[in-house]
Amino acid sequence: MIRRILALASCAIGLASFPAAAQTLTSVKVLLDWAWLPYHASFLVAQEKGYYKEAGLDVTLEQGRGSATTALMLSQSGFDIAHLNTTNAAQMISKGGAIKMVGIYQHKTAAAFVGIKGKVKLDGPQSLKGIKIGSTPGGSDGLSLKVFTAANKMKLTDLNIVALDANAKTAALFGGTIDAVSGDAPAFDAYVRATSQQPETMLLSNYGVPLIGFGFAANGNYLAKNPATVEKFLAATKRGFAEAARDFKAACELMQAKVHLAGTVERCIDYNKGVLELSTPPTDPNWGRQSDEEWTKLLATLKDAGELFGDKPLATYFTNESVPK
């Protein structure tokens, strides 16, 4: 009888170990486009709610230093997946970088000129002449300006560009040393409203600039070996985006508790609402899906601006195989 009890106990212990084995998670290293910003709250929500673990993933998030740098680091196999600006990813791919876009949720650029209502009037390309515009050269901001002027038959020299570090733009705008900034509309709109003023905003996408905003890219080799993992990551991240959009206040408070959140929760909420207005809603079944048409326009625009390197087929740049079903 004792032997039978011991045998049954041993069997029970063995059975109990199976769930633990089933919980073995696949490690995924994800690089963000920039240091923590309000729109990154969706990733933290996905972690906090256990969406990644439910998908069998152990996701590590690392802050970035700009989409161009993120694209380069992803191509060098230091990371598996990245969240970045699609335009920067396209440039890296054209240079031979081993990455591929696997999903886009912001199909038009958020790049804009933003000033303070009552202090400047921005109602078309000609309204930019004669005012001081703060811009950060060398990144997506500088590229947007180059494409914008080319699309509107202007020269960069037609604009009075004041070169500023990204962190100095807001202070310069509020201090009056510049009249407008060239940058991300949701961010600067939220900054201006946080001072009880109203933004004067001119979206570049309304003036012949078909650049694409944010999405996800995967390292080419990683994608080829782990297509199911990439799809699981996007599906879990989509859940995080949907939950954050359902309650931006809770998402921003989570971000404030978990990582560094610059500014107030209220500004974070405002920022995220602005991003969502320019994005495909995460509840949309087509969230993440890309089209030949938008990629053809993007590549043609970059080529005309002298910012595309080489001539590669569309299939080199993107795939919809990883988009959540």
N, C-alpha and C positions, 0 to 999 in steps of 0.2 A: 504493500500500500504506500509506504514512504517513497519507494522508488518511482511509483506511478505519479505521485504528487510532484516529485522533483522533476520528472520528465515533462509533465504538463506545464509546470512553472517555467522551465527552460524554453518550451515551445512558445509560451505567452510572451516571454521576453524577446524572442526572435521575431515574433509577429509585430511587437510594439516598435521594433527598429525600422520596419518598412516605411512608415510615414515619414520618419526623419530622413531616410534616404531619398524619398520622393521630394523632399524639400531642398535638395541640392540646387543652388541657384547658379545661373550663368552670369559671369562677370561681364559688365559692359562699361567701357570708359567713354564718357561723353564730355566734349569740350563746348562751352558756350561761346557766344560771339563777343561778350564783354564781361566786365565785372558785374556783380549782382545789380540788376535793374528790375523795376516793377514787373515787367512782362515775363521775367523768369520765375515768378511765383507759381506758375502752372506746374513746373517741374518739381518744386518742393511739395506741392499738393499731391502729385502722383506718388512721391516717396512717402509722405506722411499717411496717406490713405491706404498704402500697401498695394497700389495698382501694379507697380513694377514687380513686387514679390509674387503677387497673384499670377503674373505672366511668367514667373520662373526666372526673373532677372535680379541681379544685384548691381544696381546702377550707381556709378560714381560720377558726380558732376564737378567739373572744374571750370573756374572762371577763365574768360578769354581776355584778349587785348586787341579786339577789333576783328572784323570778319576776314580781312585779308590775311592776317596772321593765323587765324583759326583754320582757314582753308589750307594754308601752307603746312601747318602742324598735322592736320588730318591726312594730308597726302604723304607725309613722312612716316605714317604708321604709328605715331605716338598715341593716337586715339582711334576708337572704332567708329563713332558717330559724332556729328557736330550739328549745332544749331547756329545758323549764320545767314548773312545776306546772300541771296541767290546770285546777285550780280558779281560779287567777289568770287563765289564758287565757279561761275562761268569763266571768269578770267583765268583762274587756276587750272581748270580743265583744259582750256585752250592752250595753255603753256605746257601741257603734258602731265599735269598733276593727276595722281591716281585716286580721284574721288568721283563720286556720282551723286547727283541730287536724287533723293528718294521720296521727297514730299515737300510741297509748298502750301502754306496756308495764307500767305499775304501776297496776292497776285499783282499788286501794283505798289510801287515804291511809296514810302511815307516821307520821302525827302520833300522839303518845303523851305520857303522863306517865311520867317515868322518875326513879326514886330509887335508893338503895343498899339492897340487901337486908339486913335486920337492923336498919336504921335507920328504915324507914318501911314501911307495909303499904298497897298499892294494889290493892284488890279490888272496886272499883265506885265509882260516883259519890259515894256518901255518905262513902267513905273519904278523899275529898279535902278535906272540911270540917275546918277547924282546923289544916291544915298550910300552910306557906309554899311557894308555887309560883312559880318564876322563869319569866317570860314576856316575849317581845319584842313590844310592841304595834305595830300598823300594818302587819303583814305577814301571811303565811299562818298564822303561829302565833296571832295575835290572832283571826283569822277562825275557825280551828279551835275555839278556846275558846268563841266566840260560838255556833257551831253546836252544839257539844257540850252546853252548858248548856241551850239551847233544846230539844234532842232529849230531854233528861233532866229536863224540867220544873224546871229550876233557874234561878237568876239569877247573873250574873257576880259580884254582891256576896256571894253565898253562899261564894265562894272567896277566899282570902287571896292575891291576886296581887301579886307583887313585880316591878315593871317593870325589866327589865335589857336591856342591849345584848346582841346575839347572842353576841358574843365573851366576855361576862362570865358567862354561865350556868354553864359547867363549873366555873370557879374558885369560884363561889358555892356550887355543890352540894358540891364536895369540901371547901370551907372551913366548911360547916355553917351558912351564913347563910340557906340555903333547904333545904327538905326534898325537893323534887322539881323537875324542869324540865318545861316544856311545849315539846315540840319533836320532832325527827325521831328515831324509835326506833333505826334502825341506827347513827346517829351517836353518840348518847349511850350506847347499850348498849356500843359499842366503847370509848368513852372510859372507862366504868366498869370494864370488864374489863381495860383496860390498866393499871389500878392494883391488879390482883389482887383486886378485889372483884366481886360479882355484881350486876347490875342488877335492880331491881324495876320491871317495865314493865307499863303498862296502855294497850293500843292503843285509840284512840278509835273505830276501825272496829268494835270489838266491842261498842260501846255507842251504837248508833244514828246513827253519823256516816258517811254514804255519799259522802264527798268522794273525789275521784280524785287519784292521785299523778302521777308524771312521764310525760311524753310529748313529742311534737314538734309544733310549729306552724309554719306558713309564712305569709309575708305574702300577703294575698289577691291582689294584683296580680301578684306574682311567681309564685304558684301557677297562676294563669290562663294566664300566658304560658309557663311552664316546667314543666308537669306531669311530663314525663319525667325532668327533672333532679331533682325532689323525690323521685320514686320511686327513682332511682339512688342518691341520698344515703341514703335509709332502708335500702335493700338492703345497701349497703356498711357502714353503721353497724351493722346487725344482725350482719354478719360480725365486726365489731370486738367487739360485745357477747359473741358466742359464743366468740371466741378468749380474751377476758379471763376469762370464766367457766370456761373450760377450765383456765386457769392464772393464778389471781389473783395469785400471788406474782410471776410474771414481769411481769404488767400493772402491779403496784404498783412494782416495781423500775424499770420503764420510766418511770413517772410521776416517780419520785424523780430519775431522771437527766435528764428533759426539762424539768420545771417544778417549782414549789414544792410539796412534799408535806409538809403539817403532820403531825407525829407519825411513828411508825415504820412500816415496811413491814408488820409484824405487825398493827398497828391498822388499816391500810388494807385488809388481807385480811379481817379481821373485819367491818369496815364493809361491804365489798362483798358478803360472804356474807349479811349482814342485808338488804341491798337486794334481792338475788336471791330470798330467801325470800318477799318481798312482791311479786314481779314475775312476769310471764309469762316462762318460760325462753326465751332467744334461739334455741333449737333448735326451739321450738314453731312449727308452720306458721301459727298464728293470732297470732304475735307482732305487736303493733302494731294489731291490729283492734279497732274500737270497736263498741259496741252502742247501739241506741235506748234500751234499758231503763236502762243505767247513766247515760246522759245525761239521761234524763227524771227519774231520782231525784236526780241532782246539781242540776239546775236548780230542781227543786221545793224542795230543801233550801235553796239559796241564796235563793230567793224568800221562803220562810218566815222566813229570818233577816234579810230586808231588804237582801240583798247582791246582788240581781239587778236590772238596770236595763233596762226595756223588755221586750217580749214578742215573741220572734223564733222562727221555726220551727227544728227540730233541724238541718236542712240548713245553716243559717247557722253552726253551731258546729263541725261535723266532717264529714270525708269519709274513706272507706276506699279511695278510688281510688288513693292513693299507697302503700298497704301493699304490701310485697314479695310478689310472687306465688310 
